[in-house]
């Protein structure tokens, strides 16, 4: 995809002040300024995340009620069910709550719904399971905020309900004992972007404070919180930055049997992990449990203390992840064929595609990939037995959840947030839904929003790139949504040696200017090969990384786009 480049503007006076006071390269100070960090004290906190800066968990509405009810369950020796979701956020949140509450002696069980049979969220089947186990309290994680009928059903069966969730609530809330969700309109918690595992962590943080439990007993589970937070693609800023930064430290020295088994099958046993490794390495394997089978197995793995069991479960998830990749590729091919047959891929501002018996476990991934290919919001619906279950992904500035809310009379159920959402719909209502949501998209999405733009953090002097610069750049880690690796651009570069196309259409070459030569990789950019052998000066947009191969580390440019230096693109 060819991008127009948008180079961010900045106040040179303010940037020079930041660079001087913190002894930073000017270009890194530019990046920080353009990301809203204009205060030196604030930047120092950003560079040095600490658990001491976590917010008071009792600022979350209903936290007192939730903690008191768990204390009561402990005193009365009641059985408590942890009810999670089948994605990484849900299974890590479930694992966190189960491990901690089990360790302090609470009689705890967990339940993850079947994606195919029950769908997303709190279900009657799950509540029936709680009844069978004589559980008097259900704690949801990563779900429950819109479970109105299910909350009433639990109450009718004398089961108290604590909802911990981070999704957008409807206009009213379910009838639960306590609802912990920073996105509640009447909640004034200072950070709204916690994921499900993050909200579960805050509940346990509050419980620990109230019961004088040493916080280190909770903090040693931050490895699981980091996995859930990174995998859920929430902004790695503010409190999430602290949880992920410290969680990565725990993850890189974890002694959890199940987590270590997962690291081994993922090829990360002797590697210092970062957010990318979680998102593209650990998360797909955890997700595979719920996509192709029972997500309960992911929780069983993450909470396992048995090496043989953990080895067996991690190997199974590895196998299922490979099967998922095969199903995903087949589904993408089918979806693209349908798109070209039923849509004008250049004029339509939103795509709705549906298919009989598409695997529920992959449609979210496929929707995300189609969104990346076409730069359009995508709603992908799998139809089984007359019912469609859909997963949707959006582009910036188009609010999917709000759009779904305008279609509530056509939907049996829906949930999510601005960029990602899910729905359940009767097959016969899909055409009407498609017409309406496309009208909403036509009203809200401008042509400019559909034109792919690459936002450049800063122009950089190519000769400035060295190991010392990279070390300064690492202060901004952990990188992730809201704080992605900066994209730099350099002008009038040439190619040293002969470029190659490697793997699945990747570019491998060396970029040069004056006497400076740096290795570069352009993932899926094989179509630009002709530009590299044109012998014309090139402007390149890239991320600066450190590549390690056979124990040797070197600076590498991860190329995002290339333009001829004499063309107009910014």
C-alpha positions in Angstrom: 0.0 0.0 0.0 1.4 3.4 -1.0 1.2 6.1 1.6 1.2 9.9 1.6 3.6 11.0 4.3 2.5 13.4 7.0 5.5 14.8 8.9 4.5 16.2 12.3 5.2 19.8 13.2 6.8 20.9 16.4 8.0 23.9 18.4 11.8 24.0 17.9 12.3 26.1 21.0 10.4 23.7 23.3 12.1 20.6 21.7 15.6 22.1 22.2 14.7 22.7 25.9 13.6 19.1 26.3 16.7 17.8 24.5 19.0 20.0 26.6 17.5 19.2 30.1 17.3 15.5 29.5 20.5 15.2 27.4 18.6 13.6 24.5 19.2 13.7 20.7 17.1 16.4 19.2 15.1 14.0 17.0 14.0 11.9 20.1 13.0 15.1 21.8 10.8 15.8 18.7 9.2 12.4 19.0 8.3 13.0 22.7 7.0 16.5 22.0 4.8 15.3 19.2 3.4 12.5 21.5 2.3 15.1 24.0 5.3 14.9 26.4 6.2 18.6 26.9 7.0 18.5 30.6 10.5 17.3 31.7 9.2 15.8 34.9 6.5 13.9 33.0 9.1 12.6 30.6 11.2 11.4 33.5 8.2 9.4 34.9 7.6 8.1 31.4 11.2 6.9 31.1 11.1 5.3 34.5 7.7 3.6 35.1 7.3 2.4 38.7 4.6 0.5 40.6 4.5 3.3 43.1 2.7 5.4 40.5 -0.2 3.0 40.2 -3.5 4.7 40.9 -5.5 3.9 44.1 -7.8 1.0 43.0 -10.6 2.3 45.3 -11.1 5.1 42.9 -12.9 2.6 40.7 -16.6 2.8 41.4 -18.1 -0.2 43.3 -14.6 -1.3 44.4 -15.6 -1.3 48.1 -18.6 -3.5 47.4 -16.5 -5.9 45.4 -13.8 -6.3 48.0 -16.3 -6.6 50.8 -18.1 -9.4 49.0 -14.9 -11.4 48.3 -14.0 -11.0 52.0 -17.4 -12.3 52.9 -16.9 -15.3 50.6 -13.6 -16.0 52.2 -15.0 -15.8 55.8 -18.0 -18.0 54.9 -15.9 -20.5 52.9 -18.0 -20.1 49.8 -17.2 -21.3 46.4 -16.4 -18.5 43.9 -16.5 -18.9 40.1 -14.2 -16.8 37.9 -16.0 -16.4 34.6 -13.8 -15.3 31.8 -13.7 -14.7 28.0 -12.1 -17.0 25.5 -9.5 -14.5 24.1 -6.1 -13.7 25.6 -7.3 -10.9 27.7 -10.1 -13.0 29.2 -8.0 -16.1 29.8 -5.1 -14.1 31.4 -7.6 -12.2 33.6 -9.2 -15.5 34.6 -5.7 -17.0 35.3 -4.7 -14.0 37.4 -7.9 -14.1 39.6 -7.8 -17.9 40.0 -4.1 -18.0 40.9 -4.2 -15.2 43.5 -7.5 -16.1 45.1 -6.6 -19.8 45.2 -3.3 -19.0 46.8 -4.9 -17.1 49.7 -7.2 -20.0 50.4 -10.5 -19.1 48.7 -12.4 -22.0 47.2 -12.2 -20.9 43.5 -13.2 -22.5 40.2 -13.2 -21.0 36.7 -15.3 -21.2 33.6 -14.7 -20.1 30.0 -17.7 -20.2 27.6 -17.5 -22.3 24.4 -17.1 -19.8 21.5 -19.2 -21.9 19.1 -22.0 -23.0 21.5 -22.3 -20.0 23.9 -20.7 -17.1 22.1 -19.2 -14.1 23.9 -20.0 -13.1 27.4 -21.8 -14.3 30.5 -24.1 -17.2 29.6 -26.9 -19.2 31.2 -24.8 -22.4 30.7 -22.0 -20.8 32.8 -24.4 -19.8 35.5 -25.9 -23.3 35.5 -22.4 -24.6 36.0 -21.9 -22.3 39.0 -25.2 -23.6 40.4 -24.0 -27.2 40.0 -20.8 -26.3 42.0 -22.8 -24.5 44.6 -21.0 -21.2 43.9 -22.5 -18.2 45.6 -20.4 -15.6 43.8 -19.5 -15.1 40.2 -16.7 -12.7 39.2 -16.6 -12.0 35.5 -13.5 -10.8 33.8 -13.4 -9.1 30.4 -17.1 -9.5 30.0 -20.5 -8.9 31.7 -21.0 -5.2 31.2 -24.1 -5.9 28.9 -25.2 -9.2 30.5 -28.7 -8.0 31.5 -30.7 -11.2 31.3 -27.8 -13.3 32.6 -27.4 -11.0 35.7 -31.1 -11.4 36.4 -30.8 -15.2 36.1 -27.9 -15.3 38.5 -29.8 -13.1 41.0 -32.9 -15.3 40.7 -30.7 -18.3 41.6 -29.2 -16.5 44.7 -25.8 -15.9 43.1 -24.1 -12.6 43.6 -22.4 -11.1 40.6 -19.3 -8.9 40.4 -18.6 -7.7 36.9 -15.1 -6.7 36.0 -15.0 -5.5 32.4 -13.4 -2.7 30.2 -15.9 -2.7 27.3 -18.3 0.2 26.6 -21.5 -0.1 28.7 -25.0 0.4 27.3 -27.2 3.2 28.6 -28.2 1.1 31.5 -26.1 -1.4 33.6 -26.9 -5.0 34.5 -28.3 -5.7 38.0 -25.1 -6.9 39.6 -23.7 -6.5 43.1 -20.7 -4.6 41.9 -19.6 -3.4 38.4 -16.0 -2.5 37.9 -15.5 -0.8 34.5 -13.5 2.4 34.1 -15.7 3.2 31.0 -18.8 3.6 33.2 -20.2 7.1 32.7 -20.4 7.5 36.5 -16.9 6.3 37.1 -14.2 8.9 37.6 -11.1 6.6 37.6 -8.3 8.6 36.1 -7.3 6.1 33.4 -10.0 4.6 31.1 -8.0 2.3 28.9 -7.3 -0.7 31.2 -7.9 -4.1 29.6 -9.8 -6.9 31.3 -6.7 -8.3 32.9 -5.9 -4.7 34.1 -9.3 -4.3 35.8 -8.9 -7.8 37.4 -5.5 -6.7 38.7 -7.0 -3.5 40.2 -9.6 -5.7 42.1 -6.8 -7.8 43.5 -4.7 -4.8 44.3 -7.7 -3.3 46.3 -8.3 -6.7 48.1 -4.6 -6.9 49.0 -4.6 -3.4 50.4 -7.8 -3.9 52.4 -6.6 -7.3 53.8 -2.9 -6.2 54.4 -1.6 -8.8 52.0 1.9 -8.0 50.8 1.6 -6.5 47.3 4.6 -8.5 46.1 2.3 -11.6 46.3 0.2 -9.9 43.6 3.0 -8.3 41.7 4.7 -11.7 40.9 1.6 -12.3 38.7 2.3 -9.2 36.6 3.8 -11.5 33.9 0.2 -12.6 33.2 -1.1 -9.1 33.3 1.5 -8.0 30.8 0.5 -10.8 28.4 -3.2 -9.8 28.6 -2.6 -6.1 28.3 -0.2 -6.3 25.3 -2.4 -8.8 23.5 -5.5 -6.7 23.9 -4.0 -3.9 21.9 -4.9 -1.2 24.4 -2.7 2.0 24.7 0.6 1.2 26.4 0.4 4.5 28.2 -0.2 5.7 31.7 -1.1 2.8 34.0 -0.9 0.3 31.2 2.7 1.3 30.6 3.6 0.6 34.2 1.8 -2.8 34.2 3.5 -3.9 30.9 6.9 -2.5 31.7 7.0 -4.2 35.1 5.1 -7.2 33.8 7.8 -7.8 31.2 10.4 -7.8 33.9 8.5 -10.5 35.7 7.9 -12.4 32.5 11.6 -12.4 31.6 12.4 -14.2 34.9 9.1 -16.1 35.4 9.1 -19.3 37.3 5.6 -20.3 36.3 5.7 -23.8 34.9 2.9 -23.2 32.4 4.2 -19.8 31.2 7.7 -21.3 30.7 6.3 -24.2 28.6 4.5 -21.6 26.5 7.7 -19.6 26.0 9.5 -22.8 25.0 7.1 -23.8 22.2 7.1 -20.1 21.0 10.9 -20.2 20.7 11.4 -17.6 23.4 13.2 -19.6 26.1 16.4 -17.6 26.0 15.1 -14.3 24.6 14.4 -11.0 26.3 10.7 -10.5 25.5 9.0 -7.3 24.4 5.4 -6.4 23.4 5.9 -7.6 19.8 6.9 -11.1 21.1 3.7 -11.2 23.1 1.4 -10.0 20.4 2.8 -12.1 17.5 4.3 -15.0 19.5 2.5 -15.8 22.7 -1.0 -14.4 22.1 -1.8 -16.4 18.9 -1.0 -19.6 20.7 -3.1 -18.7 23.8 -5.9 -17.6 21.4 -5.7 -20.9 19.5 -7.2 -22.7 22.5 -10.4 -20.8 22.2 -10.5 -20.4 18.5 -10.4 -24.2 17.6 -11.4 -25.8 20.9 -11.8 -25.2 24.6 -10.3 -21.9 25.9 -10.3 -23.5 29.3 -7.0 -25.2 28.2 -5.3 -21.8 28.0 -6.2 -21.1 31.7 -5.1 -24.6 32.6 -1.7 -24.0 31.0 -1.2 -20.6 32.5 -2.0 -21.8 36.0 -0.3 -25.2 35.7 2.3 -26.4 38.2 2.8 -29.8 36.5 5.7 -29.9 34.0 4.3 -32.8 32.1 0.8 -31.3 31.9 2.2 -27.9 30.8 4.4 -29.6 28.1 1.4 -31.5 26.8 -0.9 -28.4 26.8 1.6 -26.1 25.2 2.4 -28.6 22.5 -1.3 -28.9 21.8 -1.8 -25.1 21.5 1.2 -25.0 19.2 -0.4 -27.6 16.9 -3.8 -25.8 17.0 -2.1 -22.5 16.2 -0.7 -24.0 13.0 -4.1 -25.4 12.1 -5.6 -21.9 12.8 -3.1 -20.4 10.4 -4.2 -22.8 7.7 -7.9 -22.1 8.3 -7.2 -18.4 8.4 -5.4 -18.4 5.0 -8.3 -20.3 3.4 -10.9 -18.0 4.9 -9.0 -14.9 3.7 -8.9 -16.2 0.2 -12.7 -16.9 0.3 -13.4 -13.4 1.8 -11.3 -11.6 -0.8 -13.2 -13.5 -3.6 -16.5 -12.5 -2.1 -15.4 -8.9 -1.6 -14.5 -8.5 -5.3 -17.8 -10.1 -6.3 -20.1 -8.1 -4.1 -18.4 -4.8 -3.3 -16.8 -1.9 -5.2 -13.5 -2.1 -3.3 -12.6 1.5 -4.3 -15.9 3.3 -3.7 -17.5 1.4 -0.8 -16.5 2.9 2.6 -17.2 -0.2 4.7 -17.3 -3.9 3.9 -19.8 -6.4 5.2 -19.1 -10.0 4.2 -20.8 -13.2 5.4 -20.3 -16.9 4.8 -21.8 -20.2 5.8 -19.8 -22.0 8.5 -16.7 -19.8 8.4 -14.8 -20.7 11.5 -15.7 -18.5 14.4 -12.2 -18.6 15.7 -10.6 -16.9 12.8 -13.1 -14.3 11.5 -11.7 -11.6 13.8 -8.2 -12.1 12.5 -9.4 -12.1 8.9 -11.4 -8.9 9.5 -8.3 -7.3 10.8 -6.2 -8.3 7.9 -8.8 -7.2 5.4 -8.9 -3.9 7.1 -5.2 -3.5 6.8 -5.3 -4.5 3.1 -8.1 -2.2 2.0 -8.0 0.5 4.7 -11.8 0.1 5.3 -13.8 -0.9 8.3 -14.7 -4.6 7.9 -17.6 -6.6 9.4 -17.2 -10.3 8.9 -20.1 -12.6 9.8 -20.0 -16.4 10.1 -23.5 -18.0 9.7 -24.3 -21.3 11.4 -27.8 -22.7 11.8 -29.5 -19.5 10.8 -27.5 -17.3 13.2 -24.7 -15.0 12.3 -21.9 -14.2 14.6 -19.7 -11.4 13.5 -16.4 -9.7 14.2 -15.5 -6.2 13.1 -12.4 -4.1 12.9 -12.3 -0.3 12.2 -10.1 2.5 10.9 -9.2 5.5 13.1 -12.1 8.0 13.5 -14.9 5.6 12.8 -16.5 4.3 15.9 -17.7 0.7 15.4 -19.4 0.4 18.7 -21.4 3.6 18.1 -22.4 2.4 14.6 -23.6 -0.9 16.0 -25.6 1.0 18.6 -27.5 2.6 15.8 -28.4 -0.9 14.6 -29.6 -2.4 17.9 -33.1 -3.2 16.6 -31.4 -5.6 14.1 -29.0 -7.3 16.4 -29.5 -10.0 19.0 -26.4 -9.0 20.8 -23.3 -6.8 20.4 -20.3 -5.4 22.3 -16.8 -4.0 22.0 -15.3 -0.6 21.5 -14.4 1.9 18.8 -11.9 -0.1 16.9 -13.1 -3.7 17.4 -16.5 -5.1 18.1 -18.6 -8.3 17.8 -22.3 -9.0 17.1 -24.9 -11.7 16.9 -27.6 -11.4 14.3 -30.3 -13.5 12.6 -29.3 -14.5 9.1 -32.4 -12.9 7.5 -31.5 -9.5 9.0 -28.0 -9.3 7.6 -29.0 -7.5 4.3 -30.9 -4.9 6.3 -28.0 -4.5 8.7 -25.5 -4.2 5.8 -27.6 -1.4 4.2 -27.9 0.6 7.4 -24.3 0.4 8.6 -23.1 1.3 5.1 -25.4 4.4 5.3 -23.8 5.2 8.7 -20.3 4.8 7.2 -21.2 6.9 4.1 -22.3 9.7 6.5 -19.3 9.6 8.8 -16.3 8.4 6.8 -14.7 11.0 4.6 -12.6 10.3 1.5 -9.6 11.6 3.4 -10.1 9.0 6.1 -9.8 6.3 3.5 -6.6 7.6 1.9 -3.7 5.8 3.6 -1.3 8.2 5.3 1.9 7.4 7.0 2.6 9.7 10.0 6.3 10.4 10.3 7.4 11.2 13.8 10.5 13.1 12.8 13.0 13.6 10.0 16.5 12.3 11.0 20.0 12.8 9.8 21.0 9.4 8.5 24.5 9.8 9.9 23.0 10.2 13.4 21.9 6.6 13.6 24.3 4.5 15.8 24.2 2.3 18.8 24.3 5.2 21.3 21.2 6.7 19.5 19.5 3.3 19.7 20.2 3.1 23.4 18.6 6.5 23.9 15.6 5.4 21.9 15.1 2.3 24.1 14.2 4.6 27.0 10.8 5.0 25.3 10.1 1.2 25.5 7.9 -0.7 26.0 6.4 0.2 22.7 2.9 -0.5 21.7 -0.4 1.2 20.8 -0.3 4.9 21.8 3.5 4.7 21.9 4.5 2.8 18.8 8.1 2.6 17.7 8.8 6.0 16.1 8.8 6.3 12.4 11.6 8.4 11.0 12.4 9.5 7.5 15.7 10.2 5.8 16.2 11.9 2.4 18.3 11.2 -0.6 19.5 7.7 0.3 21.1 5.3 -2.1 21.4 1.5 -2.2 24.7 -0.2 -1.3 25.2 -3.5 -3.1 22.5 -5.5 -4.7 19.0 -5.7 -3.0 17.3 -9.1 -2.7 13.8 -10.4 -2.4 13.6 -13.0 0.4 11.0 -15.1 2.1 7.4 -14.1 1.3 8.1 -11.0 -0.9 10.3 -9.2 1.6 13.0 -6.7 0.6 16.5 -7.1 2.0 19.1 -4.4 1.2 21.6 -1.9 2.6 20.7 1.8 2.7 23.5 4.3 2.4 24.3 8.0 2.6 27.8 9.5 2.4 29.8 6.7 4.1 27.1 5.5 6.4 25.6 2.1 5.5 22.8 0.4 7.4 21.0 -2.9 6.8 17.3 -2.7 6.0 14.3 -5.0 5.7 11.0 -4.2 4.1 8.4 -6.7 5.0 6.0 -7.5 2.1 7.6 -4.7 0.1 8.9 -6.8 -2.8 6.8 -4.6 -5.2 9.3 -1.8 -4.5 12.3 -3.7 -5.8 12.4 -1.7 -9.0 12.8 1.5 -7.1 15.9 0.1 -5.4 17.6 -0.7 -8.6 16.6 2.5 -10.4 19.8 4.3 -9.3 17.7 7.3 -8.3 17.9 9.0 -4.8 15.3 7.7 -2.4 13.5 9.0 0.6 12.7 6.2 3.1 10.4 6.0 6.1 11.5 3.5 8.7 11.6 2.2 12.3 15.1 1.8 13.9 15.5 -1.6 15.4 18.1 -4.0 16.7 18.4 -7.3 14.8 20.0 -10.3 16.3 21.1 -13.3 14.1 23.4 -16.1 15.3 24.3 -14.1 18.4 25.3 -11.0 16.5 23.4 -7.8 17.0 23.2 -5.0 14.5 21.1 -1.9 13.8 18.4 -2.5 11.2 16.0 -0.3 9.5 12.4 -1.7 9.3 11.2 0.0 6.1 7.6 1.2 6.1 7.6 3.0 2.7 9.9 4.3 0.0 9.5 7.3 -2.4 11.7 8.8 -5.0 13.3 11.9 -3.6 12.1 14.1 -6.4 8.4 13.0 -6.0 5.7 14.9 -4.1 4.4 12.9 -1.2 4.5 15.2 1.8 
